[in-house]
Amino acid sequence: MNWSKLESLYQRRQEIEILLGDPAISNDNMRFRQLSREYNQLEEAAEVWLRYKAIVNQLASAEAVLQTETDPELRSLAQEELVNLKKQINVLEEQAQVALLPKDPMDGKNIFLEIRAGTGGDEAALFAADLLRMYSRFAEKKGWKVELSSLSEGELGGVKEAVISISGKDVYGHLRWESGGHRVQRIPVTESGGRIHTSAATVAVLPEAEETEVEINDKDLRIDVFRSSGKGGQSVNTTDSAVRITHLPTGLVVSCQDERSQLKNKEKALKILRSRLLEMEAQKREAQLAQERKNQVGSGDRNDRIRTYNFPQNRVTDHQINFTSYNLDKVMDGELDEIITQLRVHAQTEALKGLTNESLT
């Protein structure tokens, strides 16, 4: 185990902590955000290193007792402690391997989460609304900030399309695997015969792009303003505060009407546009890599069905890792930790396999 590498990461985190207290850094928003993300990404490595140092000190103490102590009972206790400490070192070695895995710089980013009703009519829109609540509840439990950026409502309280921004610690790192098709199996409220229907919604998770990451030329934009629409509110249908931005080279269209201020809606729309453009570039790179590897693993195809929510059986199945749990009621209330943990462990395991294969070749 390369403990010296772990120590250097710990020292780097200490250096960053000092830099973050520098007024010159704190006044530079871009630099401050970059350092903050790096600081957070090094947390796991720093914690493993500190635990390792503590155990090494305890090992030295136990060995000193064995070398100097003549009392049989104390020697027995010291020997027992040595065995336990060595077991802890073995566990730490596994944790250190994970901590030393290359970190995706995207993991620390905030996100825009887009939910759209798919096949299934009103029931699909109701399911999209359920997903919106599920992710919002999960974010709240994590202490993350959730803001509504765009909402198009359907009938019966459903959602045709919604975009929310989620900001906090390692948001993208937790939710990056949520992109794709989500399928629901249940008896719709509109079904009088008690038959189970299958409907769908799609989810897209877009890491928030910095201005420096995606350059947008004003000449490539068409900006239209229009009156907000909705079920009520002082600004609805009274002012041209809603903004629609069309990116001419790609045809991407973003609309925002949640804010009363036209300027704020424009700022939000530009943020979403940058994130979509960044995601498009990421998908292109992934497709190119997949073609080079002659397979489609990890291609990021948004049309793939990634999860099924079966209400009659209270079952949720994630098809990305073939994981099934029978606590759908809790999942829909925002308790996604079990699924997300399984997804993260799977990704880490695959990454470790990749590193092992590289070392063998």
C-alpha positions as CSV (number, residue, x, y, z in Angstrom):
1,M,0.0,0.0,0.0
2,N,1.3,3.4,-1.0
3,W,0.8,5.2,2.3
4,S,3.3,7.9,1.3
5,K,0.9,8.9,-1.5
6,L,-1.9,9.1,1.1
7,E,0.2,11.3,3.3
8,S,0.9,13.7,0.4
9,L,-2.8,14.0,-0.2
10,Y,-3.4,14.8,3.4
11,Q,-0.6,17.4,3.3
12,R,-2.2,18.9,0.2
13,R,-5.5,19.2,2.0
14,Q,-3.8,21.0,4.8
15,E,-2.2,23.4,2.3
16,I,-5.6,24.1,0.8
17,E,-7.1,24.8,4.2
18,I,-4.5,27.6,4.7
19,L,-5.2,29.0,1.2
20,L,-8.9,29.1,1.8
21,G,-8.2,31.4,4.7
22,D,-6.3,33.8,2.5
23,P,-8.4,37.0,1.8
24,A,-6.9,37.1,-1.8
25,I,-8.3,33.6,-2.4
26,S,-11.6,34.2,-0.7
27,N,-12.2,37.3,-2.9
28,D,-11.6,35.3,-6.1
29,N,-14.8,33.3,-6.4
30,M,-13.7,31.1,-9.2
31,R,-10.4,30.1,-7.4
32,F,-12.2,29.7,-4.1
33,R,-14.7,27.3,-5.6
34,Q,-12.0,25.3,-7.3
35,L,-10.0,24.9,-4.1
36,S,-13.1,24.1,-2.1
37,R,-14.0,21.3,-4.4
38,E,-10.4,19.9,-4.2
39,Y,-10.5,20.2,-0.4
40,N,-13.7,18.2,-0.2
41,Q,-12.5,15.6,-2.7
42,L,-9.4,15.0,-0.4
43,E,-11.5,14.4,2.7
44,E,-11.7,10.7,2.4
45,A,-7.9,10.3,1.8
46,A,-7.2,12.6,4.8
47,E,-9.4,10.6,7.1
48,V,-7.9,7.3,6.1
49,W,-4.4,8.7,6.6
50,L,-5.2,10.1,10.1
51,R,-6.7,6.7,11.1
52,Y,-3.6,4.9,9.8
53,K,-1.3,7.2,11.8
54,A,-3.3,6.6,15.0
55,I,-3.2,2.8,14.5
56,V,0.6,2.9,13.8
57,N,1.1,4.8,17.0
58,Q,-1.0,2.2,18.9
59,L,1.0,-0.6,17.3
60,A,4.2,0.9,18.5
61,S,2.9,1.2,22.0
62,A,1.7,-2.4,22.0
63,E,5.0,-3.7,20.7
64,A,6.9,-1.6,23.3
65,V,4.8,-3.4,26.0
66,L,5.8,-6.8,24.6
67,Q,9.5,-5.8,24.6
68,T,9.6,-4.4,28.1
69,E,6.8,-5.9,30.1
70,T,7.3,-9.2,32.1
71,D,3.8,-9.5,33.5
72,P,2.0,-12.3,31.6
73,E,-1.4,-10.7,31.8
74,L,-0.2,-7.4,30.4
75,R,1.7,-9.2,27.7
76,S,-1.4,-11.2,26.7
77,L,-3.4,-8.0,26.5
78,A,-0.8,-6.3,24.3
79,Q,-0.6,-9.4,22.0
80,E,-4.4,-9.3,21.7
81,E,-4.3,-5.6,20.8
82,L,-1.6,-6.2,18.2
83,V,-3.8,-8.8,16.5
84,N,-6.8,-6.4,16.5
85,L,-4.8,-3.5,15.2
86,K,-3.3,-5.5,12.3
87,K,-6.9,-6.4,11.3
88,Q,-7.8,-2.7,11.3
89,I,-4.8,-2.0,9.1
90,N,-6.0,-4.6,6.6
91,V,-9.4,-2.9,6.5
92,L,-7.8,0.5,6.1
93,E,-5.7,-0.8,3.2
94,E,-9.0,-1.5,1.3
95,Q,-10.3,1.9,2.2
96,A,-7.1,3.5,1.1
97,Q,-7.3,1.8,-2.3
98,V,-10.7,3.5,-2.8
99,A,-9.4,6.8,-1.5
100,L,-6.5,6.7,-3.9
101,L,-8.7,6.2,-7.0
102,P,-8.6,9.1,-9.4
103,K,-11.4,11.5,-8.5
104,D,-13.7,12.7,-11.2
105,P,-13.6,16.5,-11.0
106,M,-17.3,16.5,-11.9
107,D,-18.2,14.8,-8.7
108,G,-18.0,18.0,-6.6
109,K,-20.2,20.0,-8.9
110,N,-23.7,21.2,-8.3
111,I,-26.3,20.0,-10.8
112,F,-29.4,20.8,-12.8
113,L,-31.8,17.8,-12.6
114,E,-34.4,17.6,-15.4
115,I,-37.4,15.4,-15.2
116,R,-39.8,14.8,-18.2
117,A,-43.0,12.7,-18.4
118,G,-42.7,9.9,-21.0
119,T,-45.1,7.4,-22.3
120,G,-48.3,7.0,-20.2
121,G,-50.2,10.2,-20.5
122,D,-51.5,11.7,-17.3
123,E,-50.1,8.8,-15.3
124,A,-46.6,9.5,-16.6
125,A,-47.0,13.1,-15.6
126,L,-48.1,12.1,-12.1
127,F,-45.0,9.8,-11.9
128,A,-42.8,12.6,-13.0
129,A,-44.2,14.7,-10.1
130,D,-43.5,11.8,-7.7
131,L,-39.9,11.7,-9.0
132,L,-39.6,15.5,-8.5
133,R,-40.7,15.1,-4.9
134,M,-38.4,12.1,-4.3
135,Y,-35.3,13.9,-5.5
136,S,-36.3,17.1,-3.6
137,R,-36.8,15.1,-0.4
138,F,-33.5,13.3,-0.8
139,A,-31.7,16.6,-1.3
140,E,-33.3,18.1,1.8
141,K,-32.2,15.1,3.9
142,K,-28.7,15.7,2.6
143,G,-28.8,19.3,3.6
144,W,-28.5,20.4,0.0
145,K,-30.2,23.5,-1.5
146,V,-33.0,22.9,-4.0
147,E,-34.3,25.6,-6.4
148,L,-37.0,25.3,-9.0
149,S,-35.7,26.6,-12.4
150,S,-38.5,25.6,-14.7
151,L,-41.9,23.8,-14.4
152,S,-44.5,22.8,-16.9
153,E,-47.5,21.3,-15.1
154,G,-49.9,18.7,-16.5
155,E,-53.4,17.7,-15.4
156,L,-54.3,16.2,-12.1
157,G,-51.2,17.7,-10.4
158,G,-48.8,16.0,-12.7
159,V,-45.6,17.4,-14.2
160,K,-44.8,17.5,-17.9
161,E,-41.3,18.8,-17.4
162,A,-39.4,20.2,-14.5
163,V,-35.9,21.5,-14.0
164,I,-34.4,22.0,-10.5
165,S,-30.9,23.1,-9.4
166,I,-29.4,21.2,-6.5
167,S,-26.3,22.6,-4.8
168,G,-24.2,21.2,-1.9
169,K,-21.4,18.8,-1.2
170,D,-20.7,16.2,-3.9
171,V,-24.1,16.5,-5.5
172,Y,-23.1,15.2,-8.9
173,G,-21.0,12.4,-7.3
174,H,-24.2,11.1,-5.6
175,L,-26.7,11.6,-8.4
176,R,-24.7,11.0,-11.6
177,W,-26.2,7.5,-12.1
178,E,-29.8,8.8,-12.1
179,S,-29.8,9.8,-15.7
180,G,-32.0,7.6,-17.9
181,G,-35.4,6.1,-18.2
182,H,-37.4,5.4,-15.0
183,R,-40.4,3.0,-15.3
184,V,-43.3,2.8,-13.0
185,Q,-45.8,-0.1,-12.6
186,R,-48.9,0.7,-10.6
187,I,-52.7,1.2,-10.8
188,P,-53.2,4.8,-12.0
189,V,-55.7,7.0,-10.2
190,T,-57.5,7.3,-13.5
191,E,-58.0,3.5,-13.8
192,S,-61.4,2.3,-12.7
193,G,-60.8,-1.4,-13.5
194,G,-57.9,-1.8,-11.1
195,R,-55.5,-2.8,-13.8
196,I,-51.7,-2.2,-13.4
197,H,-50.3,0.2,-16.0
198,T,-46.7,0.8,-17.0
199,S,-45.6,4.4,-17.5
200,A,-42.3,6.1,-17.8
201,A,-40.4,9.3,-17.2
202,T,-36.9,10.4,-18.0
203,V,-34.3,12.0,-15.8
204,A,-31.2,13.9,-16.9
205,V,-28.5,15.0,-14.4
206,L,-26.4,17.9,-15.7
207,P,-23.3,19.0,-13.8
208,E,-23.4,22.8,-13.5
209,A,-20.8,24.3,-15.9
210,E,-18.6,27.2,-15.0
211,E,-18.4,30.1,-17.5
212,T,-14.8,29.2,-18.2
213,E,-15.7,25.6,-19.1
214,V,-18.2,26.5,-21.8
215,E,-17.8,29.5,-24.0
216,I,-21.1,30.9,-25.5
217,N,-21.0,33.6,-28.1
218,D,-23.8,36.1,-28.0
219,K,-24.2,35.8,-31.8
220,D,-25.1,32.2,-31.3
221,L,-28.1,33.0,-29.1
222,R,-31.6,34.0,-29.8
223,I,-33.3,35.4,-26.8
224,D,-37.1,35.7,-26.6
225,V,-39.1,37.1,-23.7
226,F,-42.8,36.3,-23.0
227,R,-45.3,36.4,-20.3
228,S,-45.1,33.8,-17.5
229,S,-47.9,31.2,-17.4
230,G,-49.1,29.2,-14.4
231,K,-51.8,28.7,-11.9
232,G,-51.3,32.1,-10.1
233,G,-49.0,34.6,-8.6
234,Q,-48.6,38.4,-9.0
235,S,-46.3,38.3,-12.0
236,V,-48.2,35.6,-13.9
237,N,-49.6,36.9,-17.2
238,T,-48.8,40.5,-16.3
239,T,-45.1,41.1,-17.3
240,D,-42.8,39.8,-19.9
241,S,-40.4,38.2,-17.3
242,A,-40.1,34.7,-18.8
243,V,-37.1,34.1,-21.0
244,R,-36.5,31.6,-23.8
245,I,-32.9,31.1,-25.1
246,T,-32.2,29.2,-28.3
247,H,-28.6,28.1,-28.9
248,L,-28.5,28.3,-32.7
249,P,-25.5,26.0,-33.4
250,T,-27.1,23.1,-31.6
251,G,-30.8,24.0,-31.5
252,L,-30.9,23.6,-27.7
253,V,-33.8,25.6,-26.2
254,V,-34.0,26.6,-22.5
255,S,-36.9,28.4,-20.9
256,C,-37.1,29.9,-17.5
257,Q,-40.0,31.7,-15.9
258,D,-39.8,30.9,-12.2
259,E,-38.3,34.3,-11.2
260,R,-40.2,37.6,-11.4
261,S,-37.1,39.3,-12.8
262,Q,-36.4,38.9,-16.5
263,L,-32.7,39.3,-15.7
264,K,-32.7,36.5,-13.1
265,N,-34.6,34.2,-15.5
266,K,-32.0,34.9,-18.2
267,E,-29.1,34.1,-15.8
268,K,-30.8,30.8,-14.8
269,A,-31.4,29.9,-18.4
270,L,-27.8,30.6,-19.4
271,K,-26.6,28.4,-16.5
272,I,-28.8,25.5,-17.7
273,L,-27.7,26.0,-21.3
274,R,-24.0,25.9,-20.3
275,S,-24.7,22.6,-18.4
276,R,-26.5,21.0,-21.3
277,L,-23.6,22.0,-23.6
278,L,-21.1,20.6,-21.2
279,E,-23.1,17.3,-21.0
280,M,-23.3,17.1,-24.8
281,E,-19.5,17.3,-25.0
282,A,-19.1,14.7,-22.3
283,Q,-21.5,12.4,-24.2
284,K,-19.5,12.9,-27.4
285,R,-16.3,12.0,-25.6
286,E,-17.9,8.9,-24.0
287,A,-19.3,7.8,-27.4
288,Q,-15.9,8.1,-29.0
289,L,-14.2,6.1,-26.2
290,A,-16.9,3.5,-26.5
291,Q,-16.3,3.1,-30.2
292,E,-12.6,2.8,-29.6
293,R,-13.2,0.1,-27.1
294,K,-15.7,-1.5,-29.5
295,N,-18.5,-1.6,-26.9
296,Q,-21.1,0.6,-25.5
297,V,-20.4,0.3,-21.8
298,G,-20.9,3.6,-20.1
299,S,-22.0,5.3,-23.3
300,G,-24.5,7.5,-21.3
301,D,-27.5,6.6,-23.5
302,R,-30.4,8.5,-22.0
303,N,-33.0,6.2,-23.5
304,D,-31.9,3.2,-21.5
305,R,-34.2,2.0,-18.7
306,I,-32.2,2.3,-15.5
307,R,-34.8,1.6,-12.8
308,T,-38.3,0.1,-12.3
309,Y,-40.7,1.2,-9.5
310,N,-43.2,-1.6,-8.9
311,F,-45.9,-0.3,-6.4
312,P,-48.0,-3.5,-6.0
313,Q,-44.9,-5.4,-4.7
314,N,-43.3,-2.3,-3.0
315,R,-40.2,-3.1,-5.1
316,V,-37.6,-1.0,-6.7
317,T,-35.0,-2.5,-9.1
318,D,-32.0,-0.7,-10.5
319,H,-31.1,-2.4,-13.7
320,Q,-27.6,-0.8,-13.9
321,I,-26.4,-3.1,-11.2
322,N,-29.2,-5.6,-10.9
323,F,-30.1,-4.4,-7.4
324,T,-33.5,-5.0,-5.9
325,S,-35.0,-3.7,-2.7
326,Y,-38.5,-4.0,-1.2
327,N,-38.8,-0.5,0.4
328,L,-40.3,1.5,-2.5
329,D,-42.4,3.5,-0.1
330,K,-39.3,4.8,1.6
331,V,-37.5,5.4,-1.6
332,M,-40.3,7.5,-2.9
333,D,-40.0,9.6,0.3
334,G,-36.5,10.4,-0.6
335,E,-34.6,7.6,1.1
336,L,-32.2,6.8,-1.8
337,D,-29.1,6.2,0.2
338,E,-29.2,2.4,-0.1
339,I,-29.5,2.5,-3.9
340,I,-26.9,5.2,-4.3
341,T,-24.5,3.5,-2.0
342,Q,-24.8,0.3,-4.1
343,L,-24.2,2.3,-7.3
344,R,-21.1,4.0,-5.9
345,V,-19.6,0.8,-4.5
346,H,-20.2,-0.9,-7.9
347,A,-18.4,2.0,-9.7
348,Q,-15.5,1.9,-7.2
349,T,-15.2,-1.9,-7.7
350,E,-15.1,-1.5,-11.4
351,A,-12.5,1.2,-11.1
352,L,-10.3,-1.0,-8.9
353,K,-10.6,-3.8,-11.4
354,G,-9.4,-1.4,-14.1
355,L,-6.4,-0.4,-12.0
356,T,-5.6,-4.0,-11.3
357,N,-5.8,-4.9,-15.0
358,E,-3.5,-2.0,-15.9
359,S,-0.9,-3.1,-13.4
360,L,-0.9,-6.6,-14.8
361,T,-0.4,-5.5,-18.4
